[in-house]
Amino acid sequence: MANEFPQTLTIAGTDSGGGAGVMADLKTMQERNVFGTAVVVAVTAQNTLGVQDFMALPQKLVDEQFASLAADLKIRACKTGMLADAEHVHGVVENLKRYDFGPVTVDPVMIAKGGAALLADDAVATVRDELVPLANVLTPNLPEAERLTGTKIADESAMEAAAVALQDLGARNVMIKGGHEIASQEARDFVLLADGRSFWLTAPRADTVRTHGTGDTLSSCITAELAKGQDVETAIRIGKRYVTAAIVNPIAVGNGHGPLNHWAFGQGGAE
């Protein structure tokens, strides 16, 4: 029904510390006025100091979560996050082909802020060959873009070339997050759209360690905007503004890489 409330889906792992993964996704979706649902692929023991342990759920249970949602809800857009290993990446791909959950935003999560591996090495090829071609929007950070393309990204021209390479792998729209990897006075992200247009998004750098869950939050915001009917460029631009507000208006939680302030955008921190 056209008048049904916008519904979204995150397919990812949990974060017991509340700052990333499914927890960050649902907080973001709630703030962006959509109804968020979840398929949990893995469970982590995690806080702001790092990931202490994680376990992937049985694939049968993951499949049943997909089936449950498809049988009842009207998901308009979905996103993927931490998918653990090649078996689960493949299983998620098969479910995304089986059910229509709208445009797919792929956040190819590989490494946590504290350095813990969240994707098995042998799963990178599965993400590249099976999941990336399903992406309406692909949002890798620089290390993830390097793993997916097999190239070193040392400057902004290399970011642009990597975006083209990721489109060649099948992603329709690509947003490579510059973060803190390339020397600049600003945090700069490069966006290459399906129609060939491209642009840079910039934001002031913030001197803070409270950036846990940045990628999850960005991809969730984009997903929420797509579910509400925004075009891809608008969704990406809102996502950038939302994440920037969440970083530059920090909250004090934990003793390590603290979480973002998911309320900031709606509380007047949009600029």
C-alpha positions in Angstrom: 0.0 0.0 0.0 1.4 3.4 -1.0 0.5 5.0 2.3 2.2 2.5 4.5 4.8 3.9 6.8 8.3 3.7 5.3 10.0 0.5 6.5 13.7 -0.3 6.3 16.0 -3.3 7.0 19.5 -3.6 8.3 21.3 -6.9 7.7 24.3 -6.9 10.0 25.8 -7.8 13.4 25.0 -6.5 16.8 27.2 -4.3 19.0 26.7 -4.9 22.7 28.2 -1.5 23.4 25.4 0.2 21.4 27.6 2.3 19.1 27.8 0.4 15.9 26.2 -2.4 13.9 22.5 -3.1 14.2 22.2 -0.8 17.2 23.5 2.2 15.4 21.5 1.4 12.3 18.2 1.2 14.2 19.0 4.4 16.1 19.7 6.2 12.9 16.6 4.9 11.1 14.5 6.0 14.1 15.9 9.5 14.0 15.2 9.7 10.2 11.6 8.8 10.7 11.4 5.3 9.2 10.5 2.0 10.9 13.7 -0.1 11.1 13.8 -3.9 11.1 16.8 -6.2 11.4 18.2 -9.5 10.2 21.0 -10.3 12.7 23.8 -12.2 11.0 26.3 -12.1 13.9 26.5 -11.2 17.6 29.5 -9.4 19.1 30.9 -8.9 22.6 32.0 -5.3 22.1 32.5 -1.9 23.8 34.2 1.3 23.0 37.6 -0.3 23.7 37.2 -3.0 21.1 35.7 -6.3 20.0 36.3 -9.0 22.5 34.5 -11.8 20.7 31.9 -12.5 18.0 29.9 -15.4 16.7 27.9 -15.8 13.4 24.4 -17.1 13.8 23.4 -20.4 12.0 22.6 -19.7 8.4 19.2 -21.3 8.8 18.2 -18.8 11.4 19.4 -15.9 9.2 17.3 -17.3 6.4 14.3 -17.6 8.6 14.6 -13.9 9.6 14.5 -12.9 6.0 11.5 -15.1 5.4 9.7 -13.7 8.4 10.1 -10.1 7.3 9.1 -10.9 3.7 5.9 -12.6 4.8 4.6 -9.5 6.7 6.4 -6.2 6.2 6.8 -3.9 3.2 10.5 -3.1 3.3 11.3 -0.1 1.0 15.1 -0.1 1.3 17.7 -2.2 3.0 21.4 -2.1 3.9 24.1 -4.6 4.7 26.9 -4.3 7.4 29.0 -6.9 9.2 28.4 -10.3 7.5 31.2 -12.3 9.2 32.3 -14.8 6.6 31.9 -16.1 3.0 29.1 -18.5 3.9 27.0 -15.8 5.4 27.8 -13.2 2.7 26.6 -15.8 0.1 23.5 -16.6 2.1 22.6 -12.9 2.4 23.1 -12.5 -1.4 20.8 -15.4 -2.0 18.1 -13.9 0.2 18.4 -10.4 -1.4 17.8 -12.1 -4.7 14.9 -14.1 -3.4 13.0 -11.1 -1.7 12.5 -7.6 -2.9 13.5 -5.3 -0.1 14.1 -2.3 -2.3 17.4 -0.6 -3.1 20.4 -2.1 -1.3 23.0 0.0 0.3 26.2 -2.1 0.9 28.6 -1.0 3.7 31.4 -3.6 3.2 32.4 -3.8 6.8 35.7 -5.5 7.3 37.6 -4.0 10.3 36.3 -2.4 13.5 37.6 1.0 14.7 39.8 -0.8 17.2 41.4 -3.0 14.5 39.5 -6.3 15.0 38.7 -8.2 11.8 34.9 -8.4 11.3 35.1 -10.2 7.9 37.1 -13.4 7.2 39.8 -12.9 4.7 38.3 -15.5 2.3 35.0 -13.6 2.3 36.4 -10.4 0.6 36.2 -12.1 -2.8 32.6 -13.1 -2.1 31.7 -9.5 -1.1 33.4 -8.3 -4.3 32.0 -10.8 -6.7 28.5 -11.5 -5.3 27.4 -8.6 -3.0 28.8 -5.5 -4.7 26.9 -6.2 -7.9 23.7 -5.9 -5.9 24.6 -2.5 -4.5 22.5 0.4 -5.4 24.8 2.4 -3.2 28.3 1.2 -2.1 29.9 3.0 0.8 33.4 1.7 1.5 36.1 3.5 3.5 39.5 3.7 2.0 40.9 0.4 3.4 37.8 -1.4 2.2 38.0 0.2 -1.2 41.6 -0.9 -1.4 40.7 -4.5 -0.5 37.9 -4.6 -3.0 39.9 -3.1 -5.9 43.3 -4.5 -5.1 44.9 -1.0 -5.5 46.5 1.4 -3.1 44.6 4.7 -2.6 47.1 7.3 -1.7 45.5 10.5 -3.0 42.3 11.9 -4.3 42.9 11.0 -7.9 43.3 7.4 -6.8 40.0 7.7 -4.9 38.3 8.7 -8.1 39.9 5.8 -10.0 38.8 3.4 -7.3 35.2 4.6 -7.6 35.2 3.8 -11.3 36.7 0.4 -10.6 34.0 -0.3 -8.0 31.3 0.6 -10.6 33.0 -1.7 -13.0 32.4 -4.5 -10.4 28.7 -3.8 -10.6 27.9 -1.2 -7.9 25.6 1.5 -9.4 26.5 4.4 -7.1 29.7 4.6 -5.1 30.7 6.8 -2.1 34.3 6.3 -1.0 34.7 7.8 2.5 38.0 9.7 2.9 37.9 9.9 6.7 41.3 10.5 8.2 43.4 8.5 5.7 44.3 11.2 3.2 46.0 14.4 4.5 43.6 17.3 4.2 42.1 20.1 6.2 38.7 18.5 5.6 37.1 15.1 5.7 36.4 14.5 2.0 34.3 11.8 0.4 34.1 11.1 -3.3 30.8 10.2 -4.9 30.3 8.6 -8.4 26.7 8.3 -9.5 25.2 5.7 -11.9 24.6 8.5 -14.5 28.3 9.4 -14.6 28.0 12.5 -12.5 30.5 12.9 -9.6 31.2 15.2 -6.8 33.1 15.7 -3.5 31.5 16.0 -0.1 33.5 17.9 2.5 33.2 18.5 6.2 35.5 20.0 8.8 37.7 17.6 10.6 36.7 17.0 14.2 39.4 16.4 16.9 37.6 13.5 18.6 37.8 9.8 19.2 34.0 9.5 19.3 33.6 8.2 15.8 32.6 4.5 16.5 29.9 3.4 14.1 30.4 6.2 11.5 30.0 3.9 8.5 27.0 2.1 9.9 25.3 5.4 10.6 26.0 6.8 7.2 24.7 3.8 5.3 21.6 3.6 7.6 20.8 7.3 7.0 21.1 6.8 3.2 18.9 3.7 3.5 16.3 5.7 5.4 16.2 8.5 2.9 15.8 6.1 0.0 12.9 4.4 1.8 11.2 7.8 2.0 11.6 8.3 -1.7 14.6 10.6 -1.9 16.9 10.2 -5.0 20.3 8.8 -4.5 22.2 12.0 -4.6 19.9 13.7 -2.0 20.1 10.6 0.2 23.9 10.6 0.2 24.1 14.4 0.9 21.7 14.0 3.8 23.7 11.1 5.1 26.9 13.1 5.0 25.3 16.0 6.9 23.7 13.6 9.5 27.1 11.9 10.2 28.9 15.2 10.4 26.5 16.5 12.9 26.8 13.3 14.9 30.6 13.7 15.1 31.0 17.4 15.7 28.4 17.3 18.5 29.9 14.5 20.6 28.5 12.7 23.7 30.7 11.2 26.4 30.1 7.4 26.4 32.9 4.8 27.2 36.6 5.1 27.5 37.7 4.3 24.0 36.4 5.0 20.5 33.1 6.4 21.7 29.8 6.3 19.7 28.3 9.1 17.7 25.6 11.5 18.9 22.7 10.1 16.8 20.4 12.9 18.2 22.5 15.8 17.0 21.0 16.3 13.5 17.5 16.5 14.8 18.5 18.8 17.6 19.7 21.6 15.4 23.2 20.2 14.7 22.5 19.8 11.0 25.0 22.3 9.8 
